Amino acid sequence: MPDPKPPSSVDLAQQRTDLAAERTILAHERTLIAWVRTAASLISFGFTIYKGFDFLSRSGVTEPVGWLSPRAFGTSMIGTGLVALVMALVQHARSRSALRHQGHEMPRSLALFTAALVAVLGFLGLGLGVFGR
């Protein structure tokens, strides 16, 4: 039985290039997921502050007014989380576009779907904080 022909140096170089592109794509996915985690923490903490103090104000405890009120603070945290998430989504889309223009095949991004879902929930929470009550 003849020995199989070993891969050429061009084939090996192409394999290394493909693996490097795949590692880069996965690194971008991990970065977006880290931003989603950070934004979700900010959004949920802001919502918790808002709802916690909303419960206390309904119980008869007075709520401070102005920019230091729990409602304003919670809403600003939700807004900060959403701004961070939108900036991360823009960065991720640009990175994917750059890799696509280099000729790399881009798989569907589950991280992008997750980020969009968290953004929708964040905008709902922001709407509750701004227009609620």
C-alpha positions, -999 to +999 in steps of 0.1 A: +000+000+000+015+033-010+022+059+016-003+088+016+012+120+002+020+144+030+003+178+028+022+205+009+035+236+026+008+257+009-019+234+023-004+236+058-002+273+056-038+276+045-048+253+074-030+276+099-045+307+084-080+291+086-074+282+123-061+316+131-092+332+115-114+308+136-096+318+168-101+354+159-138+350+153-142+331+186-122+358+204-147+384+191-176+363+203-160+360+238-155+397+239-191+404+230-204+379+256-182+397+282-199+430+273-233+413+274-225+401+309-214+435+320-244+452+305-268+427+320-253+433+354-257+470+351-293+467+337-304+442+364-288+462+392-304+494+380-337+477+377-334+462+412-325+496+427-355+512+410-380+485+420-367+481+455-371+517+463-404+518+444-416+492+469-403+512+498-420+544+486-453+525+483-448+513+519-448+549+531-410+556+532-404+589+514-382+589+483-356+616+477-362+637+446-338+648+419-307+632+404-299+614+436-332+596+438-332+558+435-353+561+404-329+584+386-299+563+398-315+531+387-325+545+353-290+559+347-275+525+355-299+509+330-289+535+304-252+530+310-256+493+305-275+499+273-249+523+260-222+498+267-241+471+250-248+491+219-212+502+216-201+465+220-226+455+193-212+482+169-177+470+176-187+434+170-204+442+138-174+461+125-151+432+134-173+407+117-175+429+086-137+433+085-132+395+087-159+390+060-141+414+037-109+395+041-128+365+027-135+345+059-167+327+062-187+340+092-209+316+111-241+328+128-234+345+160-253+332+191-236+360+210-252+386+187-286+371+193-281+371+231-269+407+230-300+418+210-322+400+235-305+417+265-308+450+247-346+446+242-350+437+278-329+466+288-349+490+267-381+477+284-365+483+318-354+518+307-390+525+296-403+514+329-378+536+347-385+567+326-422+564+320-432+541+349-454+551+378 
